Amino acid sequence: MENKIIQKVLDGDIDAFRYFVDRYKDMAFSIAMSMSRDASLSEEIVQDAFLKAFKKLSQFEQKSKFSTWFYTIVVNETRTQLRKKKLTTLSLSAEDFIETDITEVNQTISGLHQQDQKRIINRTLGKLSSNESLLMRLFYLNENSIEEIRKITGLNVPNIKTTLYRARKNFYAVLIKEMQEEAVVLL
């Protein structure tokens, strides 16, 4: 279906590109936000990424999914903007690792309303390093394969697997703190 829409756009129906904007804007923003930690910058990045994708659509070879190609543009655009702005990102130190019972965390978070779950998960992802947050969003939220993540980010497979492993540990450590803070707020 997306190939037909791409062809329509290439044939001059620029309104057909709206399909891609509607379908991919949220994840694109999430990717940019996980790397930049700045909502207004992320909005700008997503707009620039869509503009680049539109202008370079004729160069899309359709060997991979459109989303893989587009998210690669988002990641590269974010890196470019971060280099320009020289933003720093939060990185958790080794002392922040906390071993935890994952089953207990899953049970606790599954007991929350869906909106509360999303809020806590996004807040937790926001406290991870930009690279960890990006890979967690791509792998778990967007369900990209390791190979798709490799294409999107340009990272090698062992690096992706190692980062995902560390990200999961960091995520659960931060999530426990978030859940404890949430429990205090609810009391």
DRENKOLDO-514166 format. One line per field, with one value per residue: residue number from 1; x, y, z of N, C-alpha, C in turn. Coordinates in nm, 4 decimals, m for minus. Example, Ala and Ser with C-alpha at 12.3 -4.5 7.8 and 13.67 -1.06 7.14 Angstrom:
<rs>
midren = [1|2]
n_c1 = [1.3190|1.2850]
n_c2 = [m0.5690|m0.2250]
n_c3 = [0.7800|0.7080]
ca_c1 = [1.2300|1.3670]
ca_c2 = [m0.4500|m0.1060]
ca_c3 = [0.7800|0.7140]
c_c1 = [1.3200|1.2900]
c_c2 = [m0.3300|0.0030]
c_c3 = [0.7800|0.7870]
</rs>
This chain:
<rs>
midren = [1|2|3|4|5|6|7|8|9|10|11|12|13|14|15|16|17|18|19|20|21|22|23|24|25|26|27|28|29|30|31|32|33|34|35|36|37|38|39|40|41|42|43|44|45|46|47|48|49|50|51|52|53|54|55|56|57|58|59|60|61|62|63|64|65|66|67|68|69|70|71|72|73|74|75|76|77|78|79|80|81|82|83|84|85|86|87|88|89|90|91|92|93|94|95|96|97|98|99|100|101|102|103|104|105|106|107|108|109|110|111|112|113|114|115|116|117|118|119|120|121|122|123|124|125|126|127|128|129|130|131|132|133|134|135|136|137|138|139|140|141|142|143|144|145|146|147|148|149|150|151|152|153|154|155|156|157|158|159|160|161|162|163|164|165|166|167|168|169|170|171|172|173|174|175|176|177|178|179|180|181|182|183|184|185|186|187]
n_c1 = [0.0820|0.1919|0.3815|0.2255|0.1222|0.3554|0.4234|0.2088|0.2678|0.5119|0.4196|0.3068|0.0960|0.0931|m0.0525|m0.0979|0.1169|0.0523|m0.0457|0.1858|0.2830|0.0738|0.0803|0.3430|0.4281|0.4069|0.5807|0.8158|0.8477|0.8767|1.1180|1.2975|1.2645|1.3567|1.6241|1.6968|1.5765|1.4235|1.1337|1.0452|1.2611|1.2538|1.0101|1.0772|1.2812|1.1385|0.9689|1.1623|1.2696|1.0520|1.0265|1.2731|1.2402|1.0264|1.1392|1.3416|1.2167|1.2112|1.4526|1.4253|1.4643|1.3011|1.3821|1.3785|1.1471|0.9333|0.9160|1.1557|1.3463|1.2601|1.2783|1.5502|1.6270|1.5169|1.6708|1.9295|1.8886|1.8322|2.0762|2.2354|2.1194|2.1671|2.4445|2.4781|2.3609|2.4929|2.3996|2.3772|2.3355|2.1583|2.3111|2.3052|2.4949|2.7145|2.6646|2.3976|2.2683|2.0312|1.9480|1.6551|1.3321|1.1828|0.9319|0.7733|0.7772|0.6506|0.3957|0.3124|0.3072|0.1250|m0.1064|m0.1861|m0.3764|m0.4105|m0.3299|m0.1790|0.0221|0.1460|0.2404|0.4229|0.6017|0.7003|0.8168|1.0120|1.1656|1.2604|1.4544|1.6631|1.9783|2.0221|2.0737|2.0066|1.7343|1.6375|1.6874|1.5301|1.2738|1.2525|1.2824|1.1024|0.8632|0.8069|0.8521|1.0620|1.2929|1.6190|1.7859|1.6520|1.6782|1.9539|1.9848|1.8452|1.9816|2.2527|2.4229|2.6229|2.5298|2.6158|2.6617|2.4053|2.2628|2.4021|2.3606|2.0804|2.0510|2.1759|2.0112|1.7635|1.8171|1.8783|1.6361|1.4516|1.5606|1.5271|1.2536|1.1561|1.2170|1.0534|0.8026|0.7950|0.7956|0.5551|0.3788|0.4077|0.3005|0.0373|m0.0502]
n_c2 = [m0.1189|0.1268|0.1642|0.2283|0.4729|0.6200|0.6231|0.7749|1.0228|1.0754|1.1020|1.3474|1.4038|1.5679|1.5889|1.3317|1.2634|1.3262|1.1007|0.9663|1.1525|1.1595|0.8934|0.8453|1.0556|1.0631|0.8594|0.9500|1.1938|1.0957|0.9540|1.1639|1.3187|1.1452|1.1531|1.4264|1.5543|1.7813|1.9392|2.1423|2.1578|1.8970|1.8937|2.0670|1.9181|1.6935|1.8118|1.9033|1.6567|1.5316|1.7062|1.6645|1.3939|1.4090|1.5623|1.3903|1.1620|1.0363|0.9121|0.7026|0.3664|0.1536|m0.0881|m0.1448|m0.1024|0.1858|0.3184|0.2469|0.3716|0.6388|0.6834|0.6657|0.9011|1.0785|1.0174|1.0869|1.3580|1.4521|1.4035|1.5806|1.8287|1.8264|1.8349|2.0883|2.2459|2.1618|2.0102|1.8592|1.5343|1.3395|1.0839|0.7713|0.6544|0.3779|0.3213|0.3601|0.1333|m0.1029|m0.4055|m0.5862|m0.7343|m0.8195|m0.9194|m0.8276|m0.5510|m0.5429|m0.6385|m0.4373|m0.2066|m0.2887|m0.2763|m0.0181|0.2532|0.2859|0.5367|0.6390|0.4474|0.5008|0.7610|0.7225|0.5407|0.6931|0.9039|0.7626|0.6618|0.9038|0.9605|0.7995|0.7523|0.9230|0.7480|0.4959|0.5374|0.5870|0.3354|0.1649|0.2674|0.2225|m0.0606|m0.1781|m0.0162|0.0577|m0.1774|m0.2536|m0.4606|m0.5923|m0.5709|m0.3738|m0.1610|m0.1352|m0.0392|0.2024|0.3478|0.3181|0.1883|m0.0949|m0.4465|m0.5942|m0.3736|m0.2617|m0.4714|m0.4881|m0.2298|m0.2310|m0.4279|m0.3044|m0.0810|m0.1900|m0.2751|m0.0270|0.1010|m0.0446|0.0073|0.2859|0.2934|0.1687|0.3625|0.5684|0.4497|0.4250|0.6956|0.7646|0.6141|0.7434|0.9926|0.9225|0.8491]
n_c3 = [0.0000|0.0832|m0.1124|m0.3333|m0.2547|m0.2366|m0.5076|m0.6043|m0.4881|m0.6103|m0.8667|m0.8571|m0.6827|m0.4211|m0.1886|m0.1084|0.0450|0.2994|0.4244|0.5173|0.6996|0.8902|0.9766|1.0761|1.2387|1.5238|1.6291|1.5137|1.6440|1.9028|1.8784|1.8135|2.0426|2.2397|2.1911|2.1919|2.4094|2.4168|2.3564|2.1741|1.9993|1.9045|1.7652|1.5565|1.4389|1.3482|1.1597|0.9773|0.9046|0.7759|0.5611|0.4316|0.3689|0.1922|m0.0160|m0.0972|m0.1731|m0.4180|m0.4195|m0.2502|m0.2354|m0.1850|m0.0804|0.1801|0.4546|0.4416|0.6853|0.8162|0.6534|0.6803|0.9608|0.9875|0.8662|1.0544|1.2852|1.1918|1.1335|1.3876|1.5166|1.3699|1.4386|1.7136|1.7196|1.6159|1.8135|2.0322|2.2534|2.5747|2.7157|2.9576|3.1378|3.2878|3.5618|3.6487|3.9153|3.9414|3.8667|3.9586|4.0892|4.0350|4.0902|3.8138|3.7528|3.9628|3.9154|3.6642|3.7359|3.9083|3.7426|3.5511|3.6904|3.6862|3.5388|3.1812|3.0797|3.2898|3.2882|3.0393|3.0871|3.3018|3.1841|2.9669|3.1105|3.2474|3.0308|2.9444|3.1289|3.0761|2.9002|2.5881|2.3740|2.4803|2.5354|2.2765|2.1471|2.3059|2.2545|1.9775|1.9616|2.1531|2.1703|1.9050|1.7828|1.6088|1.4327|1.5249|1.3045|1.1538|1.3302|1.3216|1.0603|1.0810|1.2828|1.2312|1.3970|1.5025|1.5205|1.7605|1.9333|1.9479|2.0750|2.3197|2.4213|2.4403|2.6373|2.8603|2.8700|2.9374|3.2005|3.3195|3.2697|3.4289|3.6806|3.7045|3.6670|3.8982|4.0896|3.9904|4.0225|4.2991|4.3698|4.2518|4.4069|4.6509|4.5882|4.5346|4.7848]
ca_c1 = [0.0000|0.2759|0.4467|0.1296|0.1159|0.4823|0.4126|0.1164|0.3411|0.6107|0.3455|0.2613|m0.0110|0.1656|m0.1424|m0.0889|0.2237|m0.0136|m0.0558|0.3097|0.2882|m0.0215|0.1183|0.4748|0.4665|0.4200|0.7043|0.9272|0.8640|0.9275|1.2605|1.3702|1.2566|1.4431|1.7627|1.7235|1.5206|1.3715|1.0112|1.0387|1.3637|1.2046|0.9095|1.1522|1.3512|1.0396|0.9289|1.2744|1.2819|0.9466|1.0612|1.3803|1.1836|0.9459|1.2292|1.4264|1.1329|1.2499|1.5743|1.3891|1.4751|1.1982|1.4414|1.3372|1.0187|0.9395|0.9412|1.2988|1.4125|1.2227|1.3344|1.6926|1.6339|1.4896|1.7885|2.0382|1.8533|1.8478|2.2203|2.2829|2.0713|2.2356|2.5805|2.4684|2.3242|2.5842|2.3244|2.4274|2.2292|2.1731|2.3550|2.3087|2.6243|2.7082|2.6093|2.2526|2.2112|1.9673|1.8891|1.5158|1.2459|1.1100|0.7915|0.7066|0.7602|0.5467|0.2652|0.2777|0.2721|0.0053|m0.2215|m0.2192|m0.4549|m0.3254|m0.2720|m0.0740|0.1310|0.2169|0.3090|0.5371|0.6985|0.7661|0.9020|1.1264|1.2496|1.3222|1.5656|1.7724|2.0617|1.9505|2.0915|1.9258|1.5938|1.6098|1.6809|1.4136|1.1541|1.2479|1.2688|0.9850|0.7412|0.7802|0.8711|1.1581|1.3879|1.7576|1.8375|1.5922|1.7418|2.0882|1.9718|1.7978|2.0780|2.3897|2.5004|2.6395|2.4399|2.6580|2.6418|2.2609|2.2246|2.4610|2.2908|1.9463|2.0655|2.1990|1.8932|1.6602|1.8557|1.8594|1.4929|1.3871|1.6095|1.4598|1.1101|1.1275|1.2158|0.9326|0.6866|0.7979|0.7511|0.4133|0.3067|0.4079|0.2080|m0.0995|m0.0872]
ca_c2 = [0.0000|0.2457|0.1824|0.2978|0.6123|0.6809|0.6477|0.8876|1.1448|1.0969|1.1423|1.4854|1.4191|1.5970|1.5679|1.1917|1.2527|1.3438|0.9659|0.9382|1.2441|1.1114|0.7610|0.8367|1.1752|1.0386|0.7866|1.0383|1.2868|1.0172|0.9276|1.2905|1.3592|1.0584|1.1919|1.5680|1.5952|1.9166|1.9241|2.2340|2.1137|1.7725|1.9313|2.1219|1.8053|1.6112|1.8879|1.8993|1.5194|1.5099|1.7850|1.5917|1.2704|1.4474|1.6050|1.2788|1.0432|0.9680|0.8349|0.5870|0.2515|0.0576|m0.2164|m0.1616|m0.0370|0.3318|0.3623|0.2307|0.4795|0.7676|0.6964|0.6926|1.0455|1.1443|0.9997|1.1683|1.4990|1.4818|1.4121|1.7053|1.9409|1.8221|1.8844|2.2333|2.3095|2.1086|1.9743|1.7474|1.4439|1.2711|0.9448|0.7081|0.5946|0.2374|0.3122|0.3675|0.0017|m0.1678|m0.5344|m0.5858|m0.8421|m0.7650|m0.9625|m0.7360|m0.4232|m0.5624|m0.6488|m0.3062|m0.1128|m0.3356|m0.2411|0.1231|0.2870|0.2941|0.6697|0.6468|0.3633|0.5753|0.8747|0.6725|0.4831|0.8029|0.9749|0.6744|0.6650|1.0359|0.9680|0.7170|0.8242|0.9386|0.6273|0.3903|0.5715|0.5672|0.1928|0.1082|0.3095|0.1531|m0.2050|m0.2192|0.0576|0.0536|m0.3176|m0.2714|m0.5689|m0.5473|m0.5321|m0.2445|m0.0619|m0.1152|0.0478|0.3344|0.4197|0.3040|0.1152|m0.2361|m0.5361|m0.6159|m0.2505|m0.2509|m0.5707|m0.4481|m0.1098|m0.2720|m0.4988|m0.2023|0.0055|m0.2604|m0.2684|0.1116|0.1303|m0.1011|0.0791|0.4153|0.2673|0.1426|0.4936|0.6383|0.3841|0.4621|0.8354|0.7630|0.5627|0.8491|1.0961|0.8704|0.8393]
ca_c3 = [0.0000|0.0904|m0.2426|m0.4207|m0.2102|m0.2795|m0.6514|m0.6226|m0.4541|m0.7164|m0.9861|m0.8428|m0.5831|m0.2977|m0.0750|m0.0673|0.1438|0.4292|0.4823|0.5904|0.8136|0.9899|1.0265|1.1381|1.3142|1.6669|1.6569|1.4763|1.7559|2.0151|1.8514|1.8269|2.1829|2.3199|2.1676|2.2162|2.5394|2.3998|2.2766|2.0597|1.9046|1.8440|1.6651|1.4432|1.3766|1.2765|1.0407|0.8835|0.8556|0.6771|0.4429|0.3626|0.3130|0.0760|m0.1239|m0.1408|m0.1904|m0.5425|m0.3919|m0.1676|m0.3249|m0.1454|m0.0422|0.3187|0.4792|0.4436|0.8229|0.8436|0.5797|0.7377|1.0953|0.9682|0.8420|1.1826|1.3703|1.1371|1.1508|1.5302|1.5430|1.3099|1.5211|1.8426|1.6962|1.5992|1.9405|2.1336|2.3731|2.6536|2.7554|3.0848|3.1277|3.4184|3.5938|3.6879|4.0494|3.9338|3.8374|4.0721|4.0541|4.0774|4.0470|3.6995|3.7624|4.0561|3.8460|3.5621|3.8020|3.9616|3.6351|3.4809|3.7726|3.6657|3.4200|3.0623|3.0663|3.3906|3.2390|2.9345|3.1491|3.3784|3.0904|2.8951|3.2057|3.2714|2.9106|2.9394|3.2226|3.0244|2.8048|2.4612|2.2937|2.5417|2.5146|2.1345|2.1159|2.3747|2.1808|1.8478|1.9772|2.2298|2.1385|1.7617|1.7453|1.5001|1.4529|1.5454|1.1728|1.1190|1.4174|1.2661|0.9434|1.1236|1.3662|1.1850|1.4978|1.4679|1.5938|1.8994|2.0077|1.9720|2.1756|2.4470|2.4672|2.4828|2.7646|2.9630|2.8752|3.0149|3.3419|3.3613|3.2657|3.5466|3.7978|3.7075|3.6807|4.0393|4.1556|3.9451|4.0841|4.4402|4.3755|4.2170|4.5240|4.7520|4.5416|4.5455|4.9274]
c_c1 = [0.0868|0.3472|0.3557|0.1208|0.2425|0.4751|0.3193|0.1877|0.4408|0.5450|0.2841|0.1505|0.0539|0.0783|m0.1368|0.0198|0.1694|m0.0272|0.0666|0.3230|0.1969|0.0244|0.2459|0.5136|0.4888|0.5496|0.8254|0.9543|0.9241|1.0769|1.3424|1.3746|1.3489|1.5895|1.7915|1.6795|1.4608|1.2527|1.0087|1.1431|1.3175|1.0991|0.9770|1.2233|1.2554|0.9938|1.0387|1.2902|1.1750|0.9751|1.1708|1.3265|1.1024|1.0363|1.3102|1.3473|1.1695|1.3758|1.5476|1.3787|1.3757|1.2543|1.4082|1.2013|1.0385|0.9752|1.0893|1.3771|1.3853|1.2835|1.4861|1.7137|1.6138|1.6118|1.9034|2.0123|1.8696|1.9952|2.2782|2.2440|2.1432|2.3800|2.5788|2.4454|2.4127|2.5129|2.3924|2.3086|2.2617|2.2146|2.3628|2.4442|2.6042|2.6483|2.4569|2.1872|2.1526|1.9094|1.7473|1.4427|1.1540|0.9623|0.7130|0.6793|0.6486|0.4084|0.2196|0.2312|0.1467|m0.1213|m0.2647|m0.3077|m0.3601|m0.2583|m0.1597|0.0463|0.2140|0.2994|0.4351|0.6435|0.7723|0.8584|1.0286|1.2207|1.3239|1.4410|1.6818|1.8608|1.9862|1.9591|2.0066|1.7772|1.5530|1.5926|1.5617|1.2851|1.1419|1.2174|1.1370|0.8568|0.7060|0.7979|0.9566|1.2497|1.5272|1.8160|1.7813|1.6545|1.8827|2.0828|1.9337|1.9078|2.2207|2.4797|2.5169|2.5562|2.4877|2.6367|2.4937|2.2189|2.2779|2.3881|2.1497|1.9510|2.0835|2.0760|1.7818|1.6909|1.8333|1.7113|1.4253|1.4339|1.5375|1.3101|1.0724|1.1215|1.0898|0.8080|0.6799|0.7499|0.6021|0.3301|0.2988|0.3073|0.0631|m0.1459|m0.1225]
c_c2 = [0.1259|0.2705|0.2561|0.4453|0.6863|0.7158|0.7646|1.0197|1.1778|1.1414|1.2818|1.5079|1.4423|1.5791|1.4245|1.1722|1.2679|1.2091|0.9365|1.0272|1.1922|0.9810|0.7619|0.9553|1.1469|0.9656|0.8716|1.1380|1.2152|0.9881|1.0550|1.3350|1.2740|1.0957|1.3354|1.6176|1.7361|1.9104|2.0167|2.1978|1.9870|1.7998|1.9839|2.0106|1.7223|1.6826|1.8827|1.7594|1.4884|1.5862|1.7151|1.4653|1.3017|1.4821|1.4890|1.1501|0.9663|0.8832|0.7124|0.4654|0.1403|m0.0821|m0.2478|m0.0942|0.1148|0.3803|0.3531|0.3445|0.6145|0.7860|0.7170|0.8417|1.1210|1.1359|1.0877|1.3172|1.5406|1.4958|1.5420|1.8247|1.9445|1.8701|2.0361|2.3019|2.2660|2.0818|1.8596|1.6612|1.3780|1.1270|0.8874|0.6434|0.4498|0.2224|0.3137|0.2352|m0.0566|m0.2982|m0.5356|m0.7080|m0.7863|m0.8021|m0.8674|m0.6007|m0.4347|m0.5688|m0.5132|m0.2123|m0.1580|m0.3052|m0.0967|0.1411|0.3078|0.4302|0.6908|0.5641|0.4397|0.6885|0.8281|0.6155|0.5927|0.8826|0.8935|0.6750|0.7983|1.0505|0.8777|0.8028|0.8295|0.8122|0.5120|0.4147|0.5466|0.4190|0.1255|0.1437|0.2340|0.0048|m0.2440|m0.1466|0.0495|m0.0865|m0.3357|m0.3883|m0.5095|m0.4989|m0.3964|m0.1330|m0.0316|m0.0187|0.1900|0.4139|0.4178|0.2338|m0.0294|m0.3239|m0.5618|m0.4925|m0.2328|m0.3462|m0.5336|m0.3282|m0.1442|m0.3444|m0.3983|m0.1139|m0.0596|m0.2534|m0.1263|0.1473|0.0795|m0.0331|0.2128|0.3959|0.2412|0.2742|0.5715|0.5811|0.4179|0.6062|0.8450|0.7153|0.6677|0.9576|1.0504|0.8600|0.9714]
c_c3 = [0.0000|m0.0413|m0.3400|m0.3832|m0.2512|m0.4281|m0.6804|m0.5953|m0.5648|m0.8468|m0.9729|m0.7426|m0.4460|m0.1735|m0.0244|0.0385|0.2853|0.5013|0.5686|0.7140|0.9249|1.0551|1.1105|1.2267|1.4629|1.7012|1.6208|1.5888|1.8763|1.9995|1.8722|1.9730|2.2693|2.3040|2.2108|2.3532|2.5354|2.3042|2.1557|1.9546|1.8325|1.7379|1.5383|1.3658|1.2935|1.1499|0.9345|0.8224|0.7514|0.5480|0.3625|0.2973|0.1874|m0.0423|m0.1814|m0.1655|m0.3170|m0.5240|m0.3043|m0.2590|m0.2937|m0.1207|0.1030|0.3344|0.4782|0.5834|0.8578|0.7786|0.6453|0.8771|1.0908|0.9441|0.9731|1.2736|1.3215|1.1542|1.2967|1.5650|1.4888|1.3966|1.6562|1.8296|1.6842|1.7327|2.0566|2.2649|2.4457|2.6944|2.8876|3.0616|3.2683|3.4412|3.6378|3.8270|4.0490|3.8988|3.9657|4.0236|4.1097|4.0278|3.9385|3.7048|3.8519|3.9903|3.7428|3.6235|3.8529|3.8515|3.5605|3.5604|3.7566|3.5429|3.3029|3.0492|3.1684|3.3478|3.1366|2.9944|3.2218|3.2853|3.0150|2.9861|3.2337|3.1521|2.8997|3.0316|3.1816|2.9341|2.6712|2.3767|2.3476|2.5169|2.3698|2.1032|2.1835|2.2996|2.0483|1.8652|2.0440|2.1893|1.9907|1.7027|1.6197|1.5345|1.4762|1.4129|1.1289|1.2030|1.3673|1.1477|0.9830|1.1918|1.3141|1.2862|1.4541|1.5621|1.7375|1.9881|2.0425|2.0833|2.3136|2.5051|2.5133|2.6173|2.8788|2.9807|2.9556|3.1643|3.3949|3.3686|3.3922|3.6748|3.8127|3.7284|3.8252|4.1164|4.1186|4.0123|4.2332|4.4574|4.3466|4.3356|4.6337|4.7149|4.5604|4.6905|4.9798]
</rs>
